[in-house]
Amino acid sequence: MNHAHAQDLFRQHRRTFLKQSGIGIGGLALSSLIQATGKTMAMEDHWSGMIDPMHLAPKAKRVIFLCMAGGPSHLETLDYKPKLAEMHGQPMPESFTKGQPIAQLQGNKRLTCFAPQHPFEQFGESGQQICSKFPHIGSIADDICIIRSMKTEQINHDPAHTFMNTGSSVSGRPSMGSWVLYGLGSDGQDLPGFVVLTSSGGGQDQPIAARQWHSGFLPSRFQGVQFQSKGDPVLYVGRPDGVSERDQRQVLDAVNKLNQVHNDQVDDPEIATRISQYEMAFKMQASVPGLMDISDEPQSVLDMYGTKGGDGSFASNCLLARRLAERGVRFIQLYHRGWDHHGGIKNGINTTSRLVDQGSAALVRDLKQRGMLEDTLVVWSGEFGRTPMAQGSGRDHHIKGFSMWMAGGGIKGGTSYGNTDELGYNAVENVVHVHDFHATMLHLLGIEHKRMTYRFQGRDFRLTDVHGNVVKAILS
């Protein structure tokens, strides 16, 4: 290289130099994809997943995650603790709490036991103990597996959501829905493969950041798409007045050709994402109105969910989740904000349970009636639980033991797994960490969690990081 040419080269913009040198960040990411999967996303409008062939025989095709945002108390939902009721108002034994992280009760010298605020009942032939304020969930007791020994690592809401969603407390990692979409692709052609819906009511509403369903360092085509729970689910999905489908198609084709010319030069997966998302948006103009038109739903189904649809409620979102699942969406996540009961937990549970109980059970029942539950994994969980100790008339955040339930998709129904101690403080029997949950979810989808990785900044990352064991005892 002569001196003049070298000067010209270094005068170029740094970003242009990197792209033309073939070592741009996008080029490296695309190269890792090609090495891992033997295929490229650049020309692939519909991503079919990088797991080919499947690692395992899948039991589930899709996931519907019902996130009870704010931290529902296991002691007023799924974990029956009569001993805690006996000790109401008495000092919490120091052997439980000494040196343990407690969010806002830290340093409180008088920690007292706080009895469960509602009675529990046995439901179904399995006789599972569930709070009486959740009779609808109780009615599906024989279809669900209750895990009462969950543990997590983050004690405040946003980091705990981040950990539950990404397996890491470090922001910027891909969410579990993005990992699943990356691994398996979507069964649908005209809707996003990862959809998020939110609702609220019944307690203090903690905000949910959009990065909870972000794709992190995975290409952005794998991030979740939030649909509005009320009104138009996708803003500006309709065509402008005076623009025909043919006109729009011509503009889209021209834009995509320009994008493809650029991509041929720089090999950037984000350009491939741009192309595919333009196409997806075009298809959604036809698919979304059909998704939202529930005139084809029998009145009996609407009554089962307890909604007329389109009202922004959790029940309405559960109905939409079933319709999304029917249309091939791979990962559907519903957030209900209203579980942060630092005070007034008795009345708070009264209200919040009415908002989520019927819809949660109706979703499982509806999927079962349609023959879809057997290949749909339904998960019901918060980001953490609540303390057995009183915080006035409520409970503080708690990470040492909480509960979730799962149904369908290869889960053994009518069973309970694991336990907390007699006061509901520590998970002590068959402890299930969030990493174990992620490993189990991927296993049911046919993915060996240790083998689905993505190379980023010189390291192979995975959803379970360097942890995680499949909980085989809960599998059917």
CORFENGI-V284093 format. One record per residue. N is the residue number from 0. RES is the residue in three letters. SS is DSSP state (@ for helix, = for strand, . for the rest). Layout:
n: <N | N>
res: <RES | RES>
ss: <SS | SS>
This chain:
n: <0 | 1 | 2 | 3 | 4 | 5 | 6 | 7 | 8 | 9 | 10 | 11 | 12 | 13 | 14 | 15 | 16 | 17 | 18 | 19 | 20 | 21 | 22 | 23 | 24 | 25 | 26 | 27 | 28 | 29 | 30 | 31 | 32 | 33 | 34 | 35 | 36 | 37 | 38 | 39 | 40 | 41 | 42 | 43 | 44 | 45 | 46 | 47 | 48 | 49 | 50 | 51 | 52 | 53 | 54 | 55 | 56 | 57 | 58 | 59 | 60 | 61 | 62 | 63 | 64 | 65 | 66 | 67 | 68 | 69 | 70 | 71 | 72 | 73 | 74 | 75 | 76 | 77 | 78 | 79 | 80 | 81 | 82 | 83 | 84 | 85 | 86 | 87 | 88 | 89 | 90 | 91 | 92 | 93 | 94 | 95 | 96 | 97 | 98 | 99 | 100 | 101 | 102 | 103 | 104 | 105 | 106 | 107 | 108 | 109 | 110 | 111 | 112 | 113 | 114 | 115 | 116 | 117 | 118 | 119 | 120 | 121 | 122 | 123 | 124 | 125 | 126 | 127 | 128 | 129 | 130 | 131 | 132 | 133 | 134 | 135 | 136 | 137 | 138 | 139 | 140 | 141 | 142 | 143 | 144 | 145 | 146 | 147 | 148 | 149 | 150 | 151 | 152 | 153 | 154 | 155 | 156 | 157 | 158 | 159 | 160 | 161 | 162 | 163 | 164 | 165 | 166 | 167 | 168 | 169 | 170 | 171 | 172 | 173 | 174 | 175 | 176 | 177 | 178 | 179 | 180 | 181 | 182 | 183 | 184 | 185 | 186 | 187 | 188 | 189 | 190 | 191 | 192 | 193 | 194 | 195 | 196 | 197 | 198 | 199 | 200 | 201 | 202 | 203 | 204 | 205 | 206 | 207 | 208 | 209 | 210 | 211 | 212 | 213 | 214 | 215 | 216 | 217 | 218 | 219 | 220 | 221 | 222 | 223 | 224 | 225 | 226 | 227 | 228 | 229 | 230 | 231 | 232 | 233 | 234 | 235 | 236 | 237 | 238 | 239 | 240 | 241 | 242 | 243 | 244 | 245 | 246 | 247 | 248 | 249 | 250 | 251 | 252 | 253 | 254 | 255 | 256 | 257 | 258 | 259 | 260 | 261 | 262 | 263 | 264 | 265 | 266 | 267 | 268 | 269 | 270 | 271 | 272 | 273 | 274 | 275 | 276 | 277 | 278 | 279 | 280 | 281 | 282 | 283 | 284 | 285 | 286 | 287 | 288 | 289 | 290 | 291 | 292 | 293 | 294 | 295 | 296 | 297 | 298 | 299 | 300 | 301 | 302 | 303 | 304 | 305 | 306 | 307 | 308 | 309 | 310 | 311 | 312 | 313 | 314 | 315 | 316 | 317 | 318 | 319 | 320 | 321 | 322 | 323 | 324 | 325 | 326 | 327 | 328 | 329 | 330 | 331 | 332 | 333 | 334 | 335 | 336 | 337 | 338 | 339 | 340 | 341 | 342 | 343 | 344 | 345 | 346 | 347 | 348 | 349 | 350 | 351 | 352 | 353 | 354 | 355 | 356 | 357 | 358 | 359 | 360 | 361 | 362 | 363 | 364 | 365 | 366 | 367 | 368 | 369 | 370 | 371 | 372 | 373 | 374 | 375 | 376 | 377 | 378 | 379 | 380 | 381 | 382 | 383 | 384 | 385 | 386 | 387 | 388 | 389 | 390 | 391 | 392 | 393 | 394 | 395 | 396 | 397 | 398 | 399 | 400 | 401 | 402 | 403 | 404 | 405 | 406 | 407 | 408 | 409 | 410 | 411 | 412 | 413 | 414 | 415 | 416 | 417 | 418 | 419 | 420 | 421 | 422 | 423 | 424 | 425 | 426 | 427 | 428 | 429 | 430 | 431 | 432 | 433 | 434 | 435 | 436 | 437 | 438 | 439 | 440 | 441 | 442 | 443 | 444 | 445 | 446 | 447 | 448 | 449 | 450 | 451 | 452 | 453 | 454 | 455 | 456 | 457 | 458 | 459 | 460 | 461 | 462 | 463 | 464 | 465 | 466 | 467 | 468 | 469 | 470 | 471 | 472 | 473 | 474 | 475>
res: <MET | ASN | HIS | ALA | HIS | ALA | GLN | ASP | LEU | PHE | ARG | GLN | HIS | ARG | ARG | THR | PHE | LEU | LYS | GLN | SER | GLY | ILE | GLY | ILE | GLY | GLY | LEU | ALA | LEU | SER | SER | LEU | ILE | GLN | ALA | THR | GLY | LYS | THR | MET | ALA | MET | GLU | ASP | HIS | TRP | SER | GLY | MET | ILE | ASP | PRO | MET | HIS | LEU | ALA | PRO | LYS | ALA | LYS | ARG | VAL | ILE | PHE | LEU | CYS | MET | ALA | GLY | GLY | PRO | SER | HIS | LEU | GLU | THR | LEU | ASP | TYR | LYS | PRO | LYS | LEU | ALA | GLU | MET | HIS | GLY | GLN | PRO | MET | PRO | GLU | SER | PHE | THR | LYS | GLY | GLN | PRO | ILE | ALA | GLN | LEU | GLN | GLY | ASN | LYS | ARG | LEU | THR | CYS | PHE | ALA | PRO | GLN | HIS | PRO | PHE | GLU | GLN | PHE | GLY | GLU | SER | GLY | GLN | GLN | ILE | CYS | SER | LYS | PHE | PRO | HIS | ILE | GLY | SER | ILE | ALA | ASP | ASP | ILE | CYS | ILE | ILE | ARG | SER | MET | LYS | THR | GLU | GLN | ILE | ASN | HIS | ASP | PRO | ALA | HIS | THR | PHE | MET | ASN | THR | GLY | SER | SER | VAL | SER | GLY | ARG | PRO | SER | MET | GLY | SER | TRP | VAL | LEU | TYR | GLY | LEU | GLY | SER | ASP | GLY | GLN | ASP | LEU | PRO | GLY | PHE | VAL | VAL | LEU | THR | SER | SER | GLY | GLY | GLY | GLN | ASP | GLN | PRO | ILE | ALA | ALA | ARG | GLN | TRP | HIS | SER | GLY | PHE | LEU | PRO | SER | ARG | PHE | GLN | GLY | VAL | GLN | PHE | GLN | SER | LYS | GLY | ASP | PRO | VAL | LEU | TYR | VAL | GLY | ARG | PRO | ASP | GLY | VAL | SER | GLU | ARG | ASP | GLN | ARG | GLN | VAL | LEU | ASP | ALA | VAL | ASN | LYS | LEU | ASN | GLN | VAL | HIS | ASN | ASP | GLN | VAL | ASP | ASP | PRO | GLU | ILE | ALA | THR | ARG | ILE | SER | GLN | TYR | GLU | MET | ALA | PHE | LYS | MET | GLN | ALA | SER | VAL | PRO | GLY | LEU | MET | ASP | ILE | SER | ASP | GLU | PRO | GLN | SER | VAL | LEU | ASP | MET | TYR | GLY | THR | LYS | GLY | GLY | ASP | GLY | SER | PHE | ALA | SER | ASN | CYS | LEU | LEU | ALA | ARG | ARG | LEU | ALA | GLU | ARG | GLY | VAL | ARG | PHE | ILE | GLN | LEU | TYR | HIS | ARG | GLY | TRP | ASP | HIS | HIS | GLY | GLY | ILE | LYS | ASN | GLY | ILE | ASN | THR | THR | SER | ARG | LEU | VAL | ASP | GLN | GLY | SER | ALA | ALA | LEU | VAL | ARG | ASP | LEU | LYS | GLN | ARG | GLY | MET | LEU | GLU | ASP | THR | LEU | VAL | VAL | TRP | SER | GLY | GLU | PHE | GLY | ARG | THR | PRO | MET | ALA | GLN | GLY | SER | GLY | ARG | ASP | HIS | HIS | ILE | LYS | GLY | PHE | SER | MET | TRP | MET | ALA | GLY | GLY | GLY | ILE | LYS | GLY | GLY | THR | SER | TYR | GLY | ASN | THR | ASP | GLU | LEU | GLY | TYR | ASN | ALA | VAL | GLU | ASN | VAL | VAL | HIS | VAL | HIS | ASP | PHE | HIS | ALA | THR | MET | LEU | HIS | LEU | LEU | GLY | ILE | GLU | HIS | LYS | ARG | MET | THR | TYR | ARG | PHE | GLN | GLY | ARG | ASP | PHE | ARG | LEU | THR | ASP | VAL | HIS | GLY | ASN | VAL | VAL | LYS | ALA | ILE | LEU | SER>
ss: <. | . | @ | @ | @ | @ | @ | @ | @ | @ | @ | . | . | @ | @ | @ | @ | @ | @ | @ | . | . | . | . | @ | @ | @ | @ | @ | @ | @ | @ | @ | @ | @ | @ | @ | . | . | . | . | . | . | . | . | . | . | . | . | . | . | . | . | . | . | . | . | . | . | . | . | = | = | = | = | = | = | = | = | . | . | . | . | @ | @ | @ | . | . | . | . | . | @ | @ | @ | @ | @ | . | . | . | . | = | . | . | @ | @ | @ | @ | . | . | . | . | . | . | . | . | . | . | . | . | . | . | = | = | . | . | . | . | . | . | = | = | = | = | . | . | . | . | = | = | = | = | . | . | . | @ | @ | @ | @ | @ | . | @ | @ | @ | = | = | = | = | = | = | = | = | . | . | . | . | . | @ | @ | @ | @ | @ | @ | @ | @ | @ | @ | . | . | . | . | . | . | . | . | . | @ | @ | @ | @ | @ | @ | @ | @ | @ | . | . | . | . | . | . | . | . | . | = | = | = | = | = | = | = | . | . | . | = | . | . | . | . | . | @ | @ | @ | @ | . | . | . | . | . | . | @ | @ | @ | . | . | = | = | . | . | . | = | . | . | . | . | . | . | . | . | . | . | . | . | . | . | @ | @ | @ | @ | @ | @ | @ | @ | @ | @ | @ | @ | @ | @ | @ | @ | @ | @ | @ | @ | @ | @ | . | . | @ | @ | @ | @ | @ | @ | @ | @ | @ | @ | @ | @ | @ | @ | @ | @ | @ | @ | @ | @ | @ | @ | @ | @ | . | @ | @ | @ | . | . | @ | @ | @ | @ | @ | @ | @ | . | . | . | . | . | = | . | . | @ | @ | @ | @ | @ | @ | @ | @ | @ | @ | @ | @ | @ | . | . | . | . | = | = | = | = | = | = | = | . | . | = | . | . | . | . | @ | @ | @ | @ | @ | @ | @ | @ | @ | @ | @ | @ | @ | @ | @ | @ | @ | @ | @ | @ | @ | @ | @ | @ | @ | . | . | . | @ | @ | @ | = | = | = | = | = | = | . | . | . | = | = | . | . | = | . | = | . | . | = | . | . | = | = | . | . | . | = | = | = | = | = | = | . | . | . | = | . | . | . | = | = | = | . | = | = | . | . | . | . | . | . | = | = | = | . | . | = | = | @ | @ | @ | @ | @ | @ | @ | @ | @ | @ | @ | . | . | . | . | . | . | . | . | . | = | = | = | . | . | = | = | = | . | . | . | . | . | . | . | . | . | . | @ | @ | @ | = | .>
